Amino acid sequence: MADITSEKVRELVERVLAEVGDEVKGQEKAFGVADLHTSVAGLAKVGGLSAWEISYKTTHASLERAQELARLGAKSAWEISYKTTSSVIEKDRTQGR
Amino acid sequence: MIDAKTWDGVQSLLDNYVRIQASDTVLVMYTSDSYEAAAWVSAALELRKVAVRRVWMAPLRDDGFQERLRLALPALEQLNGRLVVLSFERDTMSHTRALAEAVSKYQPNCAIYRSISTCPSLFSNALRVLPEELSARNIAVLERCMTAQRLKITTAGGTDLSVTIDPKHRWISNRGIARPGGVVILPAGEVATFPASIHGVFIADFAFNVNAITERDSRLHDHPITVWVEDGRAVRYECDDPPTSGFLEECFHTHCAYNVGELGFGTNFGVRDAIPLNSHINERRPGIHIGFGQHNQDPGVVGYQCAIHLDLIARGGIVWVNDDPEPLDLENIAPSSGHHPGSTRDEDVFSPETEELEIDDCCGILTSEGLKLFSLPQAL
């Protein structure tokens, strides 16, 4: 990161804060709820809709499986037969290499 | 104006967690309550000359979010490095599935960091600790506890719990480090599981964290909560503070909320004192916490669902493992240089199921236009 004075950082942060503040006003207006904070707080009070959850529920579990496959670098969800490289590995394994 | 410690935390997020590169393209998603954090991070990225786009989102329910997200995402062929998604919300975690679907085509060149409890303390305390330091502490806890059969847990505040562990219950380790295709939940620093059995007395003298929006001061140091636990359930609770007592009544009144659904070990030593905000920052504090209500296991393993999850958090915790005379002191964990186990789950916060999309199976998503493929990295 380039050297920059704390005054310049302050100016930059204030400018971006003003930009993002304007974005929020525009987006909330377009969203069409008079008081978004009150609306969401009423929605997610105790006994209402959860504000967050600790675990995937039934349908989410499928998504987690997909992500785990992704982590494993899976090219497809499953395959029905060995492809060429797998056959080589199998051949090596049976020949004790 | 942002203070120096908070600004340092912003730099730590970018340097130590995200490991930002000049070639990265960053998408900042934020709710209105976190617009300052979105601005701080945007400014820090501008200083580094890293391309940044922003998407505002309404928390929990936002019919237009998917379209705004689609418009903000770069074309795949325009991407020179990684797509880095940074999201900031204070009270909520929103749109898990919509985001996962939208960025799946960028994998494996996509890194996602989602912050809940966004406030200055997230940066000035929780994010100033290196993820490697958190990981080494999580590994130390996992090495002792994952293979344990029995735990005895005490705290200076008076907690005395007996726990049994069953290997069929999965462990969660949130340490601020991403695995390919995964999502990092911030603040980081926790190990957790589901106790096969638990009984005794638990004194929560640090804070609570509930999955609802509340303006209530979450700190408990002046009026600790005592919960008596038998056979994995809260059978009695007490608190000297009438408003807090009423709040507990409201929570435990929810169906299944008296079940112990989580046994958690906070490991983020950057968090020392509780903050008033109902937050995950307090939950990451070194110490023991119990989550009542919704559990942290797959639906087929633990068979109940609960609308509420109420974490009651103690300051510190001493854990005796089996018959080992040397306990684990959660406030003084000796970091481990071992390898982190691969079987744990990283993510411990998800959005509630409010979106219309339904995952049909691991390959498809049922949309209003019919079944669409859910693309895995470079595949399908």
Boltz contact constraints between the chains, C-beta under 6 A:
constraints:
  - contact:
      token1: [A, 1]
      token2: [B, 47]
      max_distance: 6.0
  - contact:
      token1: [A, 1]
      token2: [B, 48]
      max_distance: 6.0
  - contact:
      token1: [A, 12]
      token2: [B, 43]
      max_distance: 6.0
  - contact:
      token1: [A, 13]
      token2: [B, 2]
      max_distance: 6.0
  - contact:
      token1: [A, 13]
      token2: [B, 43]
      max_distance: 6.0
  - contact:
      token1: [A, 16]
      token2: [B, 39]
      max_distance: 6.0
  - contact:
      token1: [A, 16]
      token2: [B, 42]
      max_distance: 6.0
  - contact:
      token1: [A, 16]
      token2: [B, 43]
      max_distance: 6.0
  - contact:
      token1: [A, 17]
      token2: [B, 39]
      max_distance: 6.0
  - contact:
      token1: [A, 20]
      token2: [B, 35]
      max_distance: 6.0
  - contact:
      token1: [A, 20]
      token2: [B, 38]
      max_distance: 6.0
  - contact:
      token1: [A, 20]
      token2: [B, 39]
      max_distance: 6.0
  - contact:
      token1: [A, 23]
      token2: [B, 56]
      max_distance: 6.0
  - contact:
      token1: [A, 24]
      token2: [B, 32]
      max_distance: 6.0
  - contact:
      token1: [A, 24]
      token2: [B, 35]
      max_distance: 6.0
  - contact:
      token1: [A, 27]
      token2: [B, 56]
      max_distance: 6.0
  - contact:
      token1: [A, 31]
      token2: [B, 58]
      max_distance: 6.0
  - contact:
      token1: [A, 40]
      token2: [B, 59]
      max_distance: 6.0
  - contact:
      token1: [A, 41]
      token2: [B, 213]
      max_distance: 6.0
  - contact:
      token1: [A, 44]
      token2: [B, 212]
      max_distance: 6.0
  - contact:
      token1: [A, 44]
      token2: [B, 213]
      max_distance: 6.0
  - contact:
      token1: [A, 45]
      token2: [B, 212]
      max_distance: 6.0
  - contact:
      token1: [A, 46]
      token2: [B, 212]
      max_distance: 6.0
  - contact:
      token1: [A, 46]
      token2: [B, 250]
      max_distance: 6.0
  - contact:
      token1: [A, 46]
      token2: [B, 251]
      max_distance: 6.0
  - contact:
      token1: [A, 47]
      token2: [B, 254]
      max_distance: 6.0
  - contact:
      token1: [A, 49]
      token2: [B, 352]
      max_distance: 6.0
  - contact:
      token1: [A, 50]
      token2: [B, 211]
      max_distance: 6.0
  - contact:
      token1: [A, 50]
      token2: [B, 352]
      max_distance: 6.0
  - contact:
      token1: [A, 51]
      token2: [B, 91]
      max_distance: 6.0
  - contact:
      token1: [A, 51]
      token2: [B, 92]
      max_distance: 6.0
  - contact:
      token1: [A, 51]
      token2: [B, 211]
      max_distance: 6.0
  - contact:
      token1: [A, 51]
      token2: [B, 212]
      max_distance: 6.0
  - contact:
      token1: [A, 51]
      token2: [B, 213]
      max_distance: 6.0
  - contact:
      token1: [A, 52]
      token2: [B, 92]
      max_distance: 6.0
  - contact:
      token1: [A, 52]
      token2: [B, 93]
      max_distance: 6.0
  - contact:
      token1: [A, 52]
      token2: [B, 211]
      max_distance: 6.0
  - contact:
      token1: [A, 52]
      token2: [B, 349]
      max_distance: 6.0
  - contact:
      token1: [A, 53]
      token2: [B, 350]
      max_distance: 6.0
  - contact:
      token1: [A, 53]
      token2: [B, 352]
      max_distance: 6.0
  - contact:
      token1: [A, 54]
      token2: [B, 294]
      max_distance: 6.0
  - contact:
      token1: [A, 54]
      token2: [B, 296]
      max_distance: 6.0
  - contact:
      token1: [A, 54]
      token2: [B, 309]
      max_distance: 6.0
  - contact:
      token1: [A, 55]
      token2: [B, 296]
      max_distance: 6.0
  - contact:
      token1: [A, 56]
      token2: [B, 350]
      max_distance: 6.0
  - contact:
      token1: [A, 57]
      token2: [B, 353]
      max_distance: 6.0
  - contact:
      token1: [A, 58]
      token2: [B, 299]
      max_distance: 6.0
  - contact:
      token1: [A, 59]
      token2: [B, 358]
      max_distance: 6.0
  - contact:
      token1: [A, 59]
      token2: [B, 359]
      max_distance: 6.0
  - contact:
      token1: [A, 61]
      token2: [B, 298]
      max_distance: 6.0
  - contact:
      token1: [A, 62]
      token2: [B, 359]
      max_distance: 6.0
  - contact:
      token1: [A, 62]
      token2: [B, 361]
      max_distance: 6.0
  - contact:
      token1: [A, 62]
      token2: [B, 362]
      max_distance: 6.0
  - contact:
      token1: [A, 63]
      token2: [B, 359]
      max_distance: 6.0
  - contact:
      token1: [A, 65]
      token2: [B, 362]
      max_distance: 6.0
  - contact:
      token1: [A, 66]
      token2: [B, 362]
      max_distance: 6.0
  - contact:
      token1: [A, 66]
      token2: [B, 374]
      max_distance: 6.0
  - contact:
      token1: [A, 67]
      token2: [B, 181]
      max_distance: 6.0
  - contact:
      token1: [A, 69]
      token2: [B, 376]
      max_distance: 6.0
  - contact:
      token1: [A, 70]
      token2: [B, 107]
      max_distance: 6.0
  - contact:
      token1: [A, 70]
      token2: [B, 181]
      max_distance: 6.0
  - contact:
      token1: [A, 70]
      token2: [B, 376]
      max_distance: 6.0
  - contact:
      token1: [A, 70]
      token2: [B, 377]
      max_distance: 6.0
  - contact:
      token1: [A, 71]
      token2: [B, 179]
      max_distance: 6.0
  - contact:
      token1: [A, 71]
      token2: [B, 180]
      max_distance: 6.0
  - contact:
      token1: [A, 71]
      token2: [B, 181]
      max_distance: 6.0
  - contact:
      token1: [A, 75]
      token2: [B, 379]
      max_distance: 6.0
  - contact:
      token1: [A, 76]
      token2: [B, 379]
      max_distance: 6.0
  - contact:
      token1: [A, 77]
      token2: [B, 362]
      max_distance: 6.0
  - contact:
      token1: [A, 77]
      token2: [B, 363]
      max_distance: 6.0
